[in-house]
Amino acid sequence: MLSGTDDRLHAGAGATTDVLIVGAGLAGLFLALKLAPRPCLVISPAPLGQASSSAWAQGGLAAALHPLDSPAQHADDTVAAGAGLVDPVIARLIAEDGPARVRDLVALGVPFDRTPDGQLALSLEAAHSHPRVARVSGDLAGKAIMDALVAAVAAAPHIELIEGARAEALLQDTNGRVAGVVLRGNTGRAFVKTARETVLCTGGSGGLYRVTTNPKEAQGEAIAMAHVAGAVLADLEFVQFHPTGIDIGRDPAPLATEALRGEGATLHNTDGRAFMADYHPLAELAPRDEVARAIHAERAAGRGAFLNCITAVGEEFPHHFPTVFGACMSANIDPRRAMIPVAPAAHYHMGGIISDLWGRSTLDGLSVCGECSSTGAHGANRLASNSLLEAVVFAERIARRLRDADLNEAGASTASATRPLTGPDMLELREAMSRHCGVVREAGGLTDLLSLIERLEAGMPGAPQLTAARLIASGALARAESRGGHFRSDYPDTGAPERQFLFHTSREALVI
């Protein structure tokens, strides 16, 4: 099945599996379960349940479950938060499907918090007009959901699993149809897995930044692979920075969930003054991009930023927000009695690989789901807790499309394996991305960043981290306005709402 040198791999016609799922976070595992009884193979770069952003999600999953709420109101909030670039059809679709997907997770054993009368306890988060975030033990939603999915996958006979392998490239036949992936295991050897349908569920790109809440392994490989293969991408400049990464020198940074501000926690500077009202009328409940820029401004002015939960949460901290409490205590900060130092951190990539209503990319044989996709749900500024929602909604739709479909076989296929950027070069890239393509951007810094990437590419051609970083930085330079999570200090005004689509050419992305 495999021949060739380590950098150019060849696979014969046919497929070794029906559906190949690359990634084992919420999107990948929920999709695998929903495909039953169709056989599928899941590729996990780490032991199942580890190194997944989904497991670290604290806030929960947004869905219109309250009697006074509705999918229409949820969709309206999603559109409003997205700063003019959310597709209203997609916003309505995920809002309408959301309650059913929460019920699916309940059936899988996810222990969502309940009210005394047995109803789901719903939290209010920033830019939501109603409490609608289903959570677990305050800030353990991601872990609880992943624990339930991992247990269900282990018991599912239709799911095969490969752990400890990372995808490096997409196999394609002479017609451009995707035929599987090139993988590299822990031994360092590259090998191929062929499939009738390949689904990328690899997560985002926060690991390209020096300060991030994501696993460092989340380095945008999916968008790099898809770009090289010729898939259409969109809006890669829109990276959401969570306002309240816990600033204790950890890499990645622990997260102080949005729900803390929903409970009444306030942001203060070193003078002790609550500053958010100076920046936005909604103060602490302003959209994430507004809060992130306010914290960035206070820190840049030397005034620092701290989250005060002493009154809002107080002695209930260990029980209501155990993850945040544990992270703080590990740094000798008792959040019941002291404020938490915070800083914006790269958190969620809103751009990605273009997907249609059913999760299809623009390449035959390739679907996409979760953070690496661009469905139109998030626009320029994702609404809090809509990420887990989008992942399960589109995973179910992809499964519904593929479960009983007649999938085509690919012809003989090839791909080039690549080597990742590592060590000092990777650290240099991460620091430059945070410095020049972070919360606040401008042309000079972005140009310097692109020059650095070009220099690093000369020594490590084809490294997926460099491809992904170049696409993000190029998109940020091309978007000469400020919108949502993308803020240009040299172009602070907002123009007409236009998306940016990226097509592969022989060397660079063409941005239109």
N, C-alpha and C positions, 0 to 999 in steps of 0.2 A: 504493500500500500504506500510505502514511503521510500523515496529515493532522493538523491541529490546531496549537496553540501549543506553545512549547518545554516548558511544564510539564504539558501534558495531551496525550498521544499516542494515536493511534487506528490500529489495523491491521484490514484486512478479513479475512474468513474465509479459511481455508486456511493452508498452511505453506510457508515457503521452504526448510526443511530437515527431515529426518527426526528426528534427535537433535541437540540443541543442548547442548553441554557448556560450562559457564561455569567457567573455571579450568583452568590448565595445569600443575599440580603433578603429583605421583605419581598421585593418584586420577584426575584428568582424563585424563592421557595414557595410563595403563594401560587405563582404560575405553575410550578411543577405539580403541586397538589391538585390544582384545578384541571390539569390535563388528564387526570385519571379517566379511563384506564390506559390511555395512550402512553407508550414507553417514552421516557426522556432521560437525558444525561445531564447532570448538574455539575458544573466546574466551580470549585471553591478554592480560592488562593490560599486559604488557611483552614485549620480545623473548623468544621461547621459551627456557625454561630459566633466565630471570632473575626476580628478585623472587618466588621460590617458596620457602616454608619447607622443602619437601621437599629442595631442593638443599642446604640448610644442615644437614640431619640428620646427626649425626656417629656416633651409637652403632651404628645398623644396624637390622636387621629380625629380630624374635624369631620363632623357629619351633623346634618340637621335632624336631631333626634328628640328635641324638646317640643312639647305640644304647641308652644307659641312661636316656634321657629319653622322655617320651610326651606326646601331646596332652592326656591327662587331667591329668598333673602341671602342664602349662602352664596349662590352664584353672583348676586349683585355685589356682595362684599369682596369676592374673588376678583371681579372685574375692576372694582374701584381700587383695590390694592395694587393691581398690576400696571398702573400708570399708563393706560391707553393701549397696551399691547396684548392683553388677554383676549383669546378667542371666546366670545360669549357662548358659542355652541358647546365648546369643550367645558367651560365653567359650569354650564347647566348640566352637562352629561355627568361630570364627576359628582356634582352636588346631589343629583337624583339617584345615582347608584350608591352613594356613600352609606346610607343606613343599612342597605342589604349586605354590604361588605363588612360592616361592623358586626352584624349578626353572624356572618360567616366566621369571623374571628372568635366571637363568643362560643360558637359551636365547636371550635377547635380547642377551647379551654382557656382562652385569654381571660384572666381575672380582672376585668375592668372594675374600677371603683363604683360602689353603689351607694345610693341614698338609703336612709333608714327604711323606706317603704319598698326597697328592692329595685328602684329604677337606676339607670346609669347616671352616675354623678358627672356633670358636664362643667368644664372650666371655661372661663372667659379669657381669651388671649387678644393681643393687640390687633386692632382693625376689624375684629368680628363684632357684629351688631347684637349677637346673642351668645350666651354660653353654649358652646357646641363641641368642646374638645373632650373626647372620652379618654381617660387616663388610668394609670395603674399606680397605686401607692404614691400619688402626687407626681413623681418624676421617673417612674420605672416602666413606662409604656413600651418603649422600644425593646428593652430586655425581656419583658414578659411576653410580648408578641413573638419575638424570635425564639424564646424557649419553647413556646407552644408549637411553632412551625417546625423547629428542629425535631421535636419529639414525633410529630406527625409524619415528617419525611422519613425518619428512621423506620417507621412502621409501614411505609407505603411500598408495595412490591413493584410498582411500575417505575420507580425512580432509582436510577443508578447514580453513583456519586464518585467523583474524582476530587480528592483534597490535595492541597499543596501544589497546585499548578496555576500558572497565570497565562492568560491569552496575550499573544503578541501581535498577531496579524490575522486577517481574514483570508481564507482560501477562496479563490474565484476560478471559475472555468473560463473558456475562451469567449463566452457570451457575457461575462461579467456577473453571472449568478454566484452568489455566495454559497460555498459548499462546505463550510465548517471553519475551523480555526487552527492556527499554529499555537501550541502550548509549550511552556518550558517548566519543567518540574524542579523539585528541590535538588536533583542531581546536576542541574545545569544543562541537560540535554533537551534539545527542541524536538517535538514530535507533533503529529497532526491527528485531529479527530474530525471525521467528515459527518455531515448530517444533511437531511432533507430540508430542515429549517433551523436556522441559528438565531438565537435571541440574546441580545446584549442587555444584561441587567447589572452592569459593573459599578454603578454608583457614580460619584462626581469627581471633582478635581481639587478639593480643598488641600490635598497634600502638596500641591504646587506652591502653596503659600507657607511662609515661615510661621505665621500664627493662624492656627486652624482648629476647629472642633472635630474635624474628620480624622479617621485613621490616616496615618501618613502614606499608606499604600494607595489611597484614592488619588490618583495622579492623572486623571483624564485620558487613560489609555483607550477607552471606547471611542471617544471623539477622534483621537489620532488614527486608530485603525479604520474607522468608518470613512474618515477624510481621505486617507491613502487609497481606499477601495473605490472612492468616487461617490459616496453618499452625500446628499445635501444636508448641510448643517444650518443652524440658525441661532442668532442672538447670543453668541458665545461671550460677549462682553458683560453680560448680566450675571455677576457673581454676588450672591447675597452674603453679607457679613452680619453674623449674629452680634447684636450690640454687647451682650454680656458674657463673653468668654471670661473665665475666672483667671485673673492675671497673677499667677503664682509661679511662672517660669516653667511650666510643664509643656511638653511637646508630644502629642497635641494638647491643647488647652482644655481643661474641664469646662463644662457649660453650666451657666446659671439659667435655668429654664425661664422661658417667657411667662410661665404661669405664676412666677413669683411677683411680677409686676401686675398680673391679673388679680393677685391676692391683695395688692396694695403696697408692695415694696416700692421705694422711691430712690432716685439717683441723686447723689450729692457729690460735690467736689471737695477738695481738701479744706476749704473754708467752712465746710459743713452745710453749705447752701444747696437746696434742691434746685437744680438748674433746668429741668426739662421744659417747664412752662415758658422759659425764655426762647425756646426753639420751636415749639409746636403747641397749638391749643389743646391737643389731647394729652399733652405731657407724656407720662410713662406709657400710655396706651397708644401712642402714635405708631405709624407703620415702622417696621424694622429699619428701613433705610434712613428714616429721619432720626431715630434714636441712635443708630450707629454713627451718623455724622455728628450729632450733638456730643456724644462721648468722645469721638475723635477730636473735635474742636476743643473741648475742655482739656484733654490730655496734651494736645499740641500747644495750648496756651500755658502749660505747666501747672494747671489746677487739678489734674487727676480726675478720676471718676470711681465712685464706690456705690454699691447697691446696698441700701439700708433696708433690712428685713426684720429689724429688731421688734418693731411694734406690729407689723403686718403678720408676721409668722411666729416670731418669738419662741417660746418653749415647745411649740408643736413641730419645730424644724425637723428633728430626727425621725418623726413619724410621717409627716406630710411630704417632705422632700429629702429622703434618705441619701440619694446620690449626691446632691449638692452639699448636703451636710457632711458627708464623708470626705468629699474632695476638700472642703474648707478645713475640716479638722486635721486632715493629713498635712496641711500647711500651717498648723497652729493658729488657725483663725476660727473662732467660735461665732458663727453667724447669729446666734441668739443674743450676743452681747457686743459684737463688733461688725462694722460694715465690711462688705466683700469688695476687694479691688477688682475692677472689670476693665476689659478692653475689647474692641471689635475683633472678631475672628472670622476668617473665611469659613462658610458654613454650608452653603448650598449653591449648586450651579444651575441657574434657571435656563440657560441655553443648552443646546445639545443637538442630537441627531433628529432630524425631522421625522415625525411620525404622523400617520393618518389616524382616523377615528378608531381603527382596529389594531394599532400598534405596528403597522407595516412601515418600514423605511422606504427610501426611494430605490433600493437595490433588491432585486429578486432574491428570495431566500433569506432575507435578513429582517428581523423584527427587533424592536427596541422597547424597553420598559424601565420606568423609574427615573432616577436622577440623570442618567446619561441621555435621556430622550428630550425632545422638544415637541410637546404636544400642543402648545398654545395655552396651557392651563395657568401658567405663572407670570407670563408677561415680563415686565421689568422689575417686579418686586413680589415674590411669592407671599401669599397670605399664610400666616402661621398655622402649622399643623396640616396644611394641604399636601405636603409631600408624601406622607404615608398614605393619605387618601388616594392621590393620583396613582401611586404604585399598585395598590390593590385593585382599583377600578380597572386600570389598563391591563394588569395581569389577568384578571378574569375575562376581559374582552379578547385578549390574545388567545387564551385557552379555549374560549368558546369558538373562535375562528379555526383553530388548528385541531381541536380534539378529534373530529371525524372527517377532516379534510383529506383529499387525495393530494399528497405532496409530491412535487416533481423531484426526480433525481438530477443531480448535477453531473456534468461531464468531468473529465480529467481536469484537475485544478492545481494551481500553484500559489505560492506566497513567499515573501521574503521575511525571515525571522529578523528581529531587531534586538539590540542590546539596550537595557535601560540606563539612564543617567544615574550615577551613584556618587557617594562620597562628597568631597569638597565642591565638586561642580554642581551637584544637586542642591547642596546647601546655599551656594551662591545664587542659583536660580530662585530658590524659595525666598531668600531675603530680598532679591530684586523684585519679585512679583509682589510681595507685601509692600515694598517701598514705593513702587511706581505704578502698580495696577491694583491698588487696594481701595480703601474707602473713598479717597480723593485722588483724582488722576489729572494729569495735564500733558500736553504734547511733548515737551522736552523730556520728561521722565519716561514716557512710553517709547519715545525714539531711542533713548539710552537702553531701555530694556530690550527692545528688538535688536539692537546692535550686540548686546551681550548674548542673546539667544543665537544670533548668526555666528558669533565667535565659537560658542559651545558646539553648535552643529557642525562646524568644520572638523572638530575632533571626535564627534560622536554622531555621525550622520544617521538620520532615521530614528533617533531615540524618541519614543512616543511622548515623553514628558516635554521635550523641546517642541515637538509638533503641536501639542495641545497648548502650551504656553504661548507659542507664536500666534496661534489662531485667536486666543483670548485677547492678547495684546493688540493684534492687528485690528480686531473688531472694536476695541476700546479707542484706538486712535482714529478709526474711520467714523465713529459716532461722535460728531462734533456738536453735542448737546449734553444736557444732564437730564436723566430720566430714571426714576426708581433707584435701583441699586447701583447705577452707573452715574457717577458725579464727576464732571470735568470742571476744575476751578477756572480754566481758561474759557469754558463755554457753559456758564452756570444756568443759562436759560433753557427752556424746553421747547423743541420745535414740533413739527407735525409728527404724529405717531406713525413710524415706519419700522418694519422689521428688517433685519439684515440677514440675507441668506448667503451662504458660502458654498462655492463649488470648487472642486479640485481642478487645478491645471497642472502643467508639468512641474512647476516649482512652488508657486504660492497659491493661497486662496484668492479667489475673485470675490470681492465683497460688493453686493448690489443692494 
